[in-house]
Amino acid sequence: MTTTYTKGTYQAEIRDQGFEEATTGTPYFFLLVLILGRYDQQGQLQECPRFERDVRFYLNQDNDTGINILRGALRTLGVTIQTLE
């Protein structure tokens, strides 16, 4: 059984990251994260199930939508990218 996390703000540790290609040929960026805890309404970190999760951002080469989504997600982590080359 796979644990589904409820909507909220979590603390996670990035275990791995990189670019891969799906079997369809679509490139994607991935983050492998370990969930460490969930923040409650008072901003205090609470225990929760600790599982690894694979987060993927597919990068359609026909438009910039996927790239813009990836940039926005990385920006929330404090990462700014100049190029994906």
C-alpha positions in Angstrom: 0.0 0.0 0.0 1.3 3.4 -1.0 0.9 6.3 1.5 -0.7 9.4 0.0 0.3 12.6 1.7 -2.5 15.2 2.4 -2.2 18.7 1.0 0.2 20.8 3.2 3.7 22.0 3.6 6.4 19.3 4.2 10.1 19.2 5.0 12.0 16.8 2.7 15.5 15.8 2.0 16.6 15.7 -1.6 18.3 12.3 -2.2 18.9 12.5 -5.9 18.2 14.7 -8.9 18.8 14.8 -12.6 17.4 14.5 -16.1 16.0 11.3 -17.6 14.0 10.3 -20.6 10.6 8.6 -20.5 10.0 5.5 -22.7 8.0 7.9 -25.0 11.1 10.0 -25.5 9.9 12.9 -23.5 12.7 14.3 -21.3 12.0 15.0 -17.6 13.7 16.4 -14.6 13.3 14.4 -11.4 13.8 14.9 -7.7 14.0 11.9 -5.4 13.0 13.1 -1.9 12.5 11.7 1.6 9.6 13.2 3.5 10.9 14.2 7.0 7.9 15.9 8.5 4.8 18.0 8.0 4.3 21.5 9.2 1.2 22.2 11.3 -0.9 25.4 11.3 1.5 27.0 13.9 4.5 26.3 11.7 5.8 23.5 13.9 7.3 20.4 12.2 5.3 17.3 13.1 6.1 13.7 12.6 4.5 11.9 9.7 5.2 8.8 7.7 8.6 8.9 6.1 8.7 7.7 2.6 10.7 8.4 -0.5 8.9 10.1 -3.4 9.9 10.6 -7.0 8.8 14.0 -8.3 8.9 14.4 -12.1 8.6 17.5 -14.3 8.1 16.5 -18.0 9.6 18.9 -20.4 7.6 19.0 -23.7 10.0 20.1 -26.4 7.1 21.7 -28.4 6.5 24.5 -25.8 7.8 26.1 -22.7 5.0 25.1 -20.3 6.9 22.2 -18.7 10.1 24.3 -18.4 8.1 27.2 -16.8 6.5 24.8 -14.3 9.9 23.3 -13.4 11.4 26.8 -13.0 8.6 27.8 -10.7 8.9 24.7 -8.6 12.6 25.1 -8.2 12.2 28.8 -7.3 10.0 27.7 -4.3 13.0 25.7 -3.2 15.3 28.7 -3.5 17.0 27.5 -6.8 17.3 29.8 -9.8 18.3 28.3 -13.2 19.6 30.1 -16.2 19.5 27.3 -18.7 18.5 23.6 -18.9 21.4 22.6 -21.2 
